[in-house]
Amino acid sequence: MTILNYNFQGPYSLDGLEKIQNVSGVYVVTCTDIFGKSLLLDVGESGELRERLKKHDRMECWKKHCKSSIQVYVHYTIGMREDERKKIEQRIRSSYKLPCGER
């Protein structure tokens, strides 16, 4: 999946988070509706993607806004500083109306 010229790997289900590397990156959470269209629910960044996603504090919000399939996509940013990851996150957040994780 490509979002704002960033390539994201996936999709990963919430049951398949072990497949995600535990390195730095940006993630997007989507919901696939009954027509097969992916709707963005949330975006974030972490220095340890897998651990962040497994224990995410907004997971209940994702489930509230998605009655079908929740999927996660990741953009690995190994070697990138936190402030650079946050810029990617904010760029995506400001370009889409996301129901979870408003800042």
C-alpha positions in Angstrom: 0.0 0.0 0.0 1.3 3.5 -0.8 0.2 6.5 1.2 1.6 9.9 0.3 4.5 8.3 -1.5 5.4 6.1 1.4 5.4 2.3 0.8 3.8 0.3 3.5 4.2 -3.5 3.8 1.3 -5.7 4.7 -1.5 -6.3 5.4 -1.0 -7.9 8.8 -4.0 -9.0 10.9 -4.1 -8.4 14.6 -3.5 -12.1 15.0 -0.4 -11.9 12.8 1.5 -9.1 14.5 4.4 -11.5 15.2 5.3 -11.2 11.5 6.1 -7.5 11.9 9.7 -6.7 12.7 10.3 -5.1 16.1 12.2 -2.1 14.7 11.4 1.5 14.1 8.7 2.6 11.7 5.3 4.1 11.0 2.1 2.1 10.9 -1.4 2.6 9.6 -4.4 0.7 10.8 -7.2 0.1 8.2 -10.6 -1.5 8.1 -11.7 -3.4 5.0 -15.4 -2.7 4.5 -17.9 -5.1 3.0 -17.0 -3.8 -0.5 -13.3 -4.6 -0.1 -12.3 -0.9 0.3 -9.7 0.0 2.9 -10.6 2.8 5.3 -7.8 4.4 7.4 -8.5 4.3 11.1 -5.3 5.3 12.7 -1.6 6.1 12.1 1.4 6.2 14.5 5.1 5.6 14.9 7.3 3.6 17.2 10.9 2.6 17.7 9.5 -1.0 18.3 6.6 -1.5 16.0 5.6 -5.1 16.9 5.6 -4.4 20.7 3.7 -1.1 20.2 1.0 -2.7 18.1 0.6 -5.7 20.3 -0.2 -3.6 23.4 -1.8 -0.6 21.6 -3.9 1.7 23.8 -6.2 2.6 20.9 -7.0 -1.0 19.8 -10.5 -0.6 21.4 -11.1 2.4 19.2 -10.1 0.4 16.1 -12.6 -2.3 17.0 -15.3 0.2 17.7 -15.0 1.7 14.2 -14.5 -1.5 12.3 -17.0 -4.3 12.4 -15.1 -6.3 9.8 -11.4 -6.9 9.1 -8.8 -4.8 10.9 -5.4 -4.7 9.1 -2.1 -3.2 9.8 0.5 -1.9 7.3 4.0 -0.8 8.3 6.6 1.5 6.8 10.0 0.5 8.3 12.3 3.4 9.1 15.4 1.7 10.4 18.0 4.4 11.2 15.5 7.3 11.1 15.2 9.5 14.1 11.9 9.7 16.1 11.2 13.3 15.0 11.5 12.2 11.4 9.0 9.4 12.0 6.7 11.8 13.7 6.8 14.1 10.7 5.6 11.2 8.5 2.9 10.4 11.0 1.7 14.0 11.2 1.7 14.3 7.4 -0.6 11.3 7.0 -2.8 12.3 10.0 -3.3 15.8 8.5 -4.2 14.4 5.1 -6.9 12.0 6.2 -9.8 12.1 8.6 -8.9 9.3 11.0 -11.5 8.3 13.7 -8.8 7.0 16.1 -5.8 8.8 17.6 -6.6 12.4 17.0 -3.8 14.6 18.3 
